[in-house]
């Protein structure tokens, strides 16, 4: 019950309860009912949950979601359980029908003995995609349920990605298929790492596929403007032509922070400084090098860590330890030593990188100052 509405610190009266029942029958929301009665929506919700009753006796067979018998649509049995002497309700609409009736036979879709992909492939006349078939099963449009599937009941629900780019025109000539036609030996991968819900700060990460170099920059917000600000800062430190030679091609995901590729590709002087391409949806493995580097980052900043008190100095320290770790793909050498030969010391100074002694490399949460 809300304490900020004067005069509502009283119990619901009979007239209030009658009003709630009538408004629920009209489809009114708890919020609107609470506003009229000067109560909190939680009060209305608790009242309904405490006094609601099932009305399954008047719904009939088609509304009984608990009846899985193959005979339920044509069954005329009454009082199969024998518990009620004068029971005129059809057993097919009773929730206990399947447990008490001797003639119960569970309905099962024979096609679901196979995987949905096999069903769609073997029966093209259905004209359904695998994703559509799964959606129909989730919505309960078939007699089959998710529990009838062999593996899906073991999986956790997929997270709904609400931060992907909605303007599909930006992907023209920037898809992963377009990127593969370039046949590049080396390129840069870009992504973001988010903090816990306690902070809006985000890490912008880069990975050089040839040198295995990992870079991270702290952003106060995960927005297009924040990403562009980091790229502008790198261009200022490297110079326009140094930036072009270092970040010639960038492969990233479809997050909204990368939703304006033209602004990110264009430098302060109007010269195109890079070319941005996008991975396919839900295919983070297409930039697997960066995802592998994120696992090393999470050794120091585990999931659930707040970035609120994290500084760029802390980020640089983490990056230095990661880039001073020997890699088997580099023949036991560190990314720092490889970049020192290929890109030069000036680039390392622009990135504010320094080597860490092999015995001093520490990839644990104890590396940074604060304890999250």
C-alpha positions as CSV (number, residue, x, y, z in Angstrom):
1,X,0.0,0.0,0.0
2,X,1.6,3.3,-1.1
3,X,2.5,5.7,1.8
4,X,2.6,8.7,-0.5
5,X,-1.2,8.8,-1.3
6,X,-3.1,10.5,1.6
7,X,-6.0,8.7,3.1
8,X,-5.4,5.3,1.7
9,X,-4.1,3.5,4.8
10,X,-7.3,1.6,5.2
11,X,-8.5,-1.9,4.2
12,X,-10.4,-2.5,1.0
13,X,-14.1,-2.3,1.5
14,X,-16.8,-4.6,0.0
15,X,-17.6,-1.9,-2.5
16,X,-13.9,-1.7,-3.5
17,X,-13.7,-5.4,-4.0
18,X,-16.8,-5.4,-6.2
19,X,-15.3,-2.5,-8.2
20,X,-12.1,-4.6,-8.7
21,X,-14.1,-7.6,-9.9
22,X,-16.1,-5.5,-12.4
23,X,-13.0,-3.8,-13.7
24,X,-11.1,-7.0,-14.1
25,X,-14.0,-8.4,-16.2
26,X,-13.6,-5.3,-18.4
27,X,-9.9,-5.9,-18.8
28,X,-8.7,-2.9,-16.8
29,X,-5.1,-3.0,-15.6
30,X,-4.1,-3.1,-11.9
31,X,-2.5,0.3,-12.3
32,X,-5.7,2.0,-13.5
33,X,-7.7,0.2,-10.8
34,X,-5.2,1.3,-8.1
35,X,-5.3,4.9,-9.4
36,X,-9.1,5.0,-9.0
37,X,-9.1,3.5,-5.5
38,X,-6.1,5.6,-4.4
39,X,-4.2,2.4,-3.6
40,X,-0.9,1.0,-4.8
41,X,-0.9,-1.5,-7.7
42,X,0.8,-4.1,-5.4
43,X,-2.2,-3.9,-3.1
44,X,-4.6,-4.7,-5.9
45,X,-2.3,-7.5,-7.2
46,X,-2.2,-9.1,-3.7
47,X,-5.9,-8.8,-3.3
48,X,-6.6,-10.6,-6.6
49,X,-4.1,-13.3,-6.0
50,X,-5.4,-14.0,-2.5
51,X,-9.1,-14.3,-3.5
52,X,-9.1,-15.6,-7.1
53,X,-10.7,-19.0,-7.8
54,X,-10.6,-21.3,-10.8
55,X,-13.5,-21.2,-13.1
56,X,-12.6,-24.4,-15.1
57,X,-16.1,-25.9,-14.6
58,X,-17.5,-23.4,-17.1
59,X,-14.7,-23.4,-19.7
60,X,-15.1,-26.8,-21.3
61,X,-12.7,-29.1,-23.0
62,X,-10.9,-26.7,-25.3
63,X,-9.8,-24.5,-22.3
64,X,-8.5,-27.4,-20.2
65,X,-4.8,-27.1,-20.9
66,X,-4.1,-30.0,-18.5
67,X,-6.0,-32.6,-20.6
68,X,-3.7,-34.5,-22.9
69,X,-6.0,-37.4,-23.7
70,X,-6.6,-38.3,-27.4
71,X,-10.3,-38.9,-26.7
72,X,-10.9,-35.5,-25.0
73,X,-12.8,-33.9,-27.9
74,X,-15.4,-36.7,-28.2
75,X,-15.5,-38.1,-24.6
76,X,-18.9,-37.9,-22.9
77,X,-18.0,-39.5,-19.6
78,X,-19.1,-38.0,-16.3
79,X,-18.1,-38.9,-12.7
80,X,-15.3,-41.2,-13.8
81,X,-13.5,-40.7,-10.5
82,X,-16.6,-41.6,-8.4
83,X,-15.8,-39.1,-5.8
84,X,-18.9,-36.9,-6.3
85,X,-22.3,-38.7,-6.4
86,X,-24.2,-36.0,-8.4
87,X,-21.5,-34.6,-10.7
88,X,-22.8,-33.4,-14.1
89,X,-19.5,-32.0,-15.3
90,X,-17.9,-33.7,-18.2
91,X,-14.7,-35.5,-17.2
92,X,-12.9,-34.1,-20.2
93,X,-13.0,-30.6,-18.7
94,X,-11.8,-31.7,-15.2
95,X,-8.2,-31.3,-14.3
96,X,-8.1,-34.7,-12.7
97,X,-9.4,-36.5,-15.8
98,X,-6.0,-37.9,-16.9
99,X,-5.2,-39.3,-13.5
100,X,-8.5,-41.0,-12.8
101,X,-9.9,-42.3,-16.1
102,X,-9.0,-45.9,-17.0
103,X,-9.3,-45.1,-20.8
104,X,-6.8,-42.3,-20.7
105,X,-4.4,-42.4,-23.7
106,X,-1.8,-39.6,-24.0
107,X,-1.7,-37.8,-27.3
108,X,1.7,-37.5,-28.8
109,X,2.9,-36.0,-32.1
110,X,4.8,-38.8,-33.9
111,X,6.8,-36.3,-35.8
112,X,8.4,-34.9,-32.7
113,X,10.3,-38.1,-32.2
114,X,12.6,-36.4,-34.6
115,X,14.4,-33.1,-34.3
116,X,12.5,-30.0,-35.7
117,X,15.3,-29.6,-38.3
118,X,14.6,-33.1,-39.5
119,X,10.9,-32.4,-39.7
120,X,11.3,-29.2,-41.7
121,X,13.9,-30.9,-44.0
122,X,11.8,-34.1,-44.6
123,X,8.5,-32.2,-45.1
124,X,9.1,-29.2,-47.3
125,X,5.4,-29.0,-47.9
126,X,5.1,-27.4,-44.5
127,X,6.8,-24.3,-45.8
128,X,8.2,-23.5,-42.3
129,X,11.6,-22.6,-41.1
130,X,13.2,-24.2,-38.0
131,X,12.9,-20.9,-36.1
132,X,9.2,-20.6,-37.0
133,X,8.5,-24.2,-35.8
134,X,10.2,-23.5,-32.5
135,X,8.2,-20.3,-32.1
136,X,4.9,-22.2,-32.8
137,X,5.9,-24.7,-30.1
138,X,6.6,-21.9,-27.6
139,X,3.3,-20.3,-28.3
140,X,1.4,-23.5,-27.8
141,X,-0.1,-23.6,-31.2
142,X,0.5,-27.4,-31.5
143,X,-0.6,-30.2,-29.3
144,X,3.1,-30.9,-28.7
145,X,4.9,-29.0,-26.0
146,X,8.5,-28.1,-25.4
147,X,8.7,-30.9,-22.9
148,X,8.2,-33.3,-25.9
149,X,11.5,-32.2,-27.4
150,X,14.5,-34.2,-26.5
151,X,17.0,-31.5,-25.7
152,X,15.3,-28.1,-25.5
153,X,13.9,-28.7,-22.0
154,X,17.6,-28.8,-20.8
155,X,18.5,-25.4,-22.3
156,X,18.1,-22.0,-20.6
157,X,15.9,-19.4,-22.4
158,X,17.8,-17.4,-24.9
159,X,18.5,-13.8,-23.9
160,X,16.6,-11.3,-25.9
161,X,19.1,-8.9,-27.6
162,X,17.5,-5.5,-27.6
163,X,20.6,-3.6,-28.4
164,X,21.2,-4.6,-32.0
165,X,21.2,-2.2,-34.9
166,X,17.6,-1.7,-36.2
167,X,18.6,0.2,-39.4
168,X,19.4,-2.6,-41.8
169,X,20.7,-0.2,-44.5
170,X,24.0,0.2,-42.7
171,X,24.8,-3.4,-43.5
172,X,24.9,-2.9,-47.3
173,X,28.3,-3.9,-48.6
174,X,29.4,-4.3,-44.9
175,X,28.3,-7.9,-44.2
176,X,30.6,-10.7,-43.2
177,X,30.3,-12.2,-46.7
178,X,31.6,-8.9,-48.1
179,X,34.4,-9.0,-45.6
180,X,35.5,-12.5,-46.7
181,X,35.8,-11.4,-50.3
182,X,38.8,-9.2,-49.2
183,X,40.9,-12.2,-48.3
184,X,42.8,-10.3,-45.6
185,X,45.8,-11.7,-43.8
186,X,45.5,-9.3,-40.9
187,X,42.7,-7.0,-39.6
188,X,41.3,-5.6,-36.4
189,X,38.4,-6.9,-34.4
190,X,36.3,-4.6,-32.2
191,X,33.7,-5.2,-29.5
192,X,32.5,-3.9,-26.1
193,X,32.6,-5.4,-22.6
194,X,29.8,-4.3,-20.3
195,X,29.9,-3.7,-16.6
196,X,27.4,-5.0,-14.0
197,X,24.1,-3.2,-13.7
198,X,25.6,-0.9,-11.0
199,X,27.5,1.1,-13.6
200,X,27.0,2.3,-17.2
201,X,30.7,2.3,-17.9
202,X,31.8,0.1,-20.8
203,X,35.1,-1.1,-22.2
204,X,35.8,-0.7,-25.9
205,X,38.2,-3.5,-27.0
206,X,40.4,-4.1,-30.1
207,X,42.3,-7.2,-31.2
208,X,44.9,-7.3,-33.9
209,X,44.6,-10.8,-35.5
210,X,48.2,-11.0,-36.8
211,X,50.1,-9.7,-33.8
212,X,47.5,-10.9,-31.2
213,X,47.6,-7.4,-29.6
214,X,44.8,-6.6,-27.3
215,X,43.7,-3.0,-26.5
216,X,41.0,-1.7,-24.2
217,X,39.6,1.8,-23.6
218,X,37.2,2.9,-20.9
219,X,34.0,4.7,-21.9
220,X,31.5,6.4,-19.6
221,X,28.6,5.3,-21.8
222,X,28.0,2.7,-24.4
223,X,27.0,5.0,-27.2
224,X,28.0,5.8,-30.8
225,X,29.5,9.1,-29.7
226,X,31.6,7.5,-27.0
227,X,33.1,5.0,-29.6
228,X,33.8,7.8,-32.0
229,X,35.5,9.8,-29.3
230,X,37.9,6.9,-28.7
231,X,38.7,6.5,-32.4
232,X,39.3,10.3,-32.7
233,X,41.7,10.1,-29.7
234,X,43.6,7.3,-31.3
235,X,43.8,9.1,-34.6
236,X,45.1,12.2,-32.8
237,X,47.9,10.1,-31.1
238,X,48.8,8.0,-34.2
239,X,48.2,10.6,-36.9
240,X,45.7,10.2,-39.7
241,X,48.0,8.1,-41.9
242,X,49.3,6.1,-38.9
243,X,45.7,5.3,-38.0
244,X,44.9,4.2,-41.5
245,X,47.8,1.8,-41.6
246,X,47.0,0.4,-38.2
247,X,43.2,0.2,-38.3
248,X,42.7,-0.3,-42.1
249,X,39.8,-2.9,-41.7
250,X,37.7,-3.4,-38.6
251,X,35.3,-6.3,-38.0
252,X,32.7,-5.8,-35.2
253,X,29.3,-7.0,-34.1
254,X,25.9,-5.4,-34.6
255,X,25.6,-3.5,-31.3
256,X,23.9,-0.1,-31.4
257,X,27.1,1.6,-30.4
258,X,28.5,0.7,-33.8
259,X,25.3,1.7,-35.6
260,X,26.8,4.8,-37.5
261,X,29.7,3.3,-39.5
262,X,30.1,6.4,-41.7
263,X,30.7,8.6,-38.7
264,X,33.2,6.1,-37.2
265,X,35.0,5.7,-40.5
266,X,35.4,9.4,-41.2
267,X,38.1,11.3,-39.3
268,X,38.1,14.9,-38.1
269,X,39.6,16.1,-41.3
270,X,37.0,14.3,-43.5
271,X,39.4,11.6,-44.7
272,X,38.1,8.0,-44.5
273,X,40.4,6.4,-41.9
274,X,39.0,2.8,-41.8
275,X,36.5,0.4,-43.2
276,X,34.0,-1.3,-40.8
277,X,32.3,-4.6,-41.4
278,X,29.8,-6.5,-39.3
279,X,29.6,-10.1,-38.2
280,X,26.4,-12.2,-38.8
281,X,23.9,-12.1,-36.0
282,X,24.6,-14.5,-33.1
283,X,28.0,-15.5,-34.7
284,X,30.5,-14.1,-32.2
285,X,32.9,-16.9,-33.4
286,X,33.5,-14.9,-36.5
287,X,35.7,-12.6,-34.4
288,X,37.0,-15.5,-32.2
289,X,40.4,-13.9,-31.5
290,X,38.8,-11.1,-29.6
291,X,36.4,-13.4,-27.8
292,X,39.4,-15.4,-26.6
293,X,41.1,-12.2,-25.4
294,X,37.9,-11.4,-23.5
295,X,38.3,-14.6,-21.5
296,X,41.7,-13.4,-20.4
297,X,40.2,-10.0,-19.5
298,X,37.5,-11.7,-17.4
299,X,40.2,-13.4,-15.4
300,X,40.9,-10.0,-14.0
301,X,37.4,-8.5,-14.2
302,X,35.0,-11.4,-13.7
303,X,31.4,-11.2,-14.9
304,X,29.4,-9.1,-12.4
305,X,32.2,-6.8,-11.7
306,X,31.3,-3.1,-11.5
307,X,33.4,-0.7,-13.6
308,X,32.2,2.3,-11.7
309,X,35.5,2.8,-9.9
310,X,37.7,1.6,-12.8
311,X,40.1,4.1,-14.3
312,X,42.0,4.1,-17.6
313,X,45.2,3.5,-15.6
314,X,43.7,0.3,-14.3
315,X,42.7,-0.7,-17.8
316,X,46.2,-0.1,-19.2
317,X,47.7,-2.2,-16.4
318,X,45.4,-5.1,-17.3
319,X,46.2,-4.7,-21.0
320,X,49.9,-4.7,-20.3
321,X,49.7,-8.0,-18.4
322,X,47.6,-9.6,-21.1
323,X,50.0,-8.5,-23.9
324,X,53.0,-9.7,-21.9
325,X,51.6,-13.3,-21.8
326,X,53.3,-15.6,-24.2
327,X,51.1,-17.1,-27.0
328,X,51.6,-20.5,-28.5
329,X,50.4,-19.2,-31.9
330,X,53.3,-16.7,-31.8
331,X,55.9,-19.4,-31.1
332,X,56.1,-18.6,-27.4
333,X,56.5,-14.8,-28.0
334,X,54.4,-12.1,-26.5
335,X,52.1,-9.8,-28.5
336,X,54.1,-6.8,-27.2
337,X,57.4,-8.1,-28.7
338,X,55.8,-8.9,-32.0
339,X,54.2,-5.4,-32.3
340,X,57.5,-3.8,-31.4
341,X,59.0,-5.4,-34.5
342,X,56.0,-4.9,-36.9
343,X,54.4,-1.6,-35.9
344,X,57.3,0.0,-34.0
345,X,57.8,1.7,-30.6
346,X,55.9,4.8,-31.6
347,X,52.7,2.9,-32.0
348,X,53.2,1.2,-28.6
349,X,53.8,4.6,-27.0
350,X,50.6,5.9,-28.6
351,X,48.7,3.0,-27.1
352,X,50.4,3.7,-23.7
353,X,51.7,0.1,-23.5
354,X,54.7,-1.2,-21.7
355,X,56.1,-4.7,-21.2
356,X,55.7,-6.7,-17.9
357,X,58.4,-9.1,-16.7
358,X,57.4,-12.7,-17.4
359,X,57.5,-13.6,-13.7
360,X,55.4,-10.6,-12.7
361,X,52.4,-11.3,-15.1
362,X,49.3,-11.5,-13.0
363,X,45.9,-12.3,-14.5
364,X,43.8,-12.4,-11.3
365,X,41.4,-9.9,-9.7
366,X,44.1,-9.0,-7.3
367,X,45.9,-7.1,-10.1
368,X,43.7,-3.9,-9.8
369,X,43.6,-1.7,-6.8
370,X,39.9,-1.7,-5.9
371,X,38.0,-4.7,-4.7
372,X,34.6,-5.0,-6.4
